[in-house]
């Protein structure tokens, strides 16, 4: 990935899905989101937050999106289906973050 972007993975409990947030680093200022990648039953989706919701013309953004899509596939509950019954918000967030290497947020499942 280019030096301009970072990718953060988040468990969105409201939408019940795992999301890859692509953030643009802008000097000393906080990174701002330029794209959000997630999967639905229809396939992978890329949305662009902000005014107009159009894809920004940023060098390296396509490569960052491709990397986010590839990495998102390792989150086994990324689509939030089937949603576990009786689970807390914290538990749902952790469930959405479970990876195929049996880790959650870098820690082994026990």
C-alpha positions in Angstrom: 0.0 0.0 0.0 1.1 3.6 -0.6 2.4 5.7 2.3 -0.6 8.0 1.9 -3.3 5.6 3.3 -3.9 3.4 6.3 -6.6 0.7 6.6 -8.5 0.1 9.9 -10.9 -2.8 10.3 -14.0 -2.2 12.5 -16.9 -4.2 13.7 -20.0 -2.1 12.8 -22.6 -3.4 15.3 -25.4 -1.1 13.9 -25.1 -2.5 10.4 -23.8 -5.9 11.6 -20.8 -6.1 9.3 -17.0 -5.8 9.3 -15.8 -2.7 7.6 -12.4 -1.7 6.2 -11.9 2.1 6.6 -9.3 3.6 4.3 -7.9 6.7 5.9 -5.8 9.4 4.2 -2.9 10.7 6.2 -2.6 14.5 5.9 0.5 15.6 7.7 0.2 16.3 11.4 -3.6 16.3 11.2 -5.7 13.3 12.0 -6.3 10.9 9.2 -9.7 11.3 7.5 -11.8 8.5 5.9 -11.9 8.4 2.1 -13.5 5.0 1.5 -15.2 2.3 3.4 -15.1 -1.3 2.1 -17.5 -4.0 3.2 -19.3 -7.1 2.0 -23.1 -7.8 1.5 -24.9 -10.8 0.2 -24.6 -9.1 -3.3 -20.8 -8.8 -3.0 -18.1 -6.3 -2.0 -19.2 -2.6 -1.7 -17.0 0.5 -1.6 -18.6 3.7 -0.3 -17.1 7.2 -0.1 -18.0 9.3 2.9 -18.3 13.1 2.5 -20.0 15.5 0.3 -21.2 14.1 -3.0 -20.2 10.5 -2.0 -18.2 10.3 -5.3 -14.9 8.5 -5.5 -12.1 11.0 -4.9 -9.3 11.2 -7.5 -6.4 10.3 -5.2 -3.2 8.5 -6.4 -2.9 5.1 -4.8 -6.6 4.9 -3.7 -7.4 2.0 -6.1 -4.4 0.0 -4.6 -5.6 0.7 -1.1 -9.1 -0.4 -1.9 -7.8 -3.7 -3.5 -5.7 -4.3 -0.4 -8.7 -3.7 1.9 -10.8 -6.0 -0.1 -8.2 -8.8 0.0 -7.7 -8.4 3.8 -11.4 -8.2 4.5 -11.9 -11.7 3.2 -10.0 -13.0 6.3 -12.8 -11.8 8.6 -15.0 -14.9 8.7 -18.2 -13.1 10.0 -17.7 -10.0 7.9 -21.3 -10.1 6.5 -22.8 -10.5 10.0 -24.8 -13.5 8.8 -26.3 -15.2 10.7 -26.3 -12.7 13.5 -26.0 -14.6 16.9 -29.1 -14.4 19.1 -28.8 -12.9 22.6 -25.3 -11.4 22.1 -24.2 -8.2 23.7 -22.9 -5.2 21.6 -19.4 -5.9 22.8 -19.7 -9.6 21.9 -21.1 -8.8 18.5 -18.2 -6.4 17.8 -15.7 -9.2 18.7 -17.7 -11.7 16.7 -17.5 -9.4 13.6 -13.7 -9.1 14.1 -13.0 -12.9 14.2 -10.4 -13.9 11.6 -9.8 -17.1 9.8 -6.5 -17.6 11.8 -8.6 -17.9 15.0 -7.7 -14.5 16.3 -9.7 -11.4 17.3 -7.9 -8.1 17.1 -4.5 -9.9 17.0 -5.2 -12.1 20.0 -5.9 -15.8 19.9 -9.4 -17.1 20.6 -9.7 -19.2 23.8 
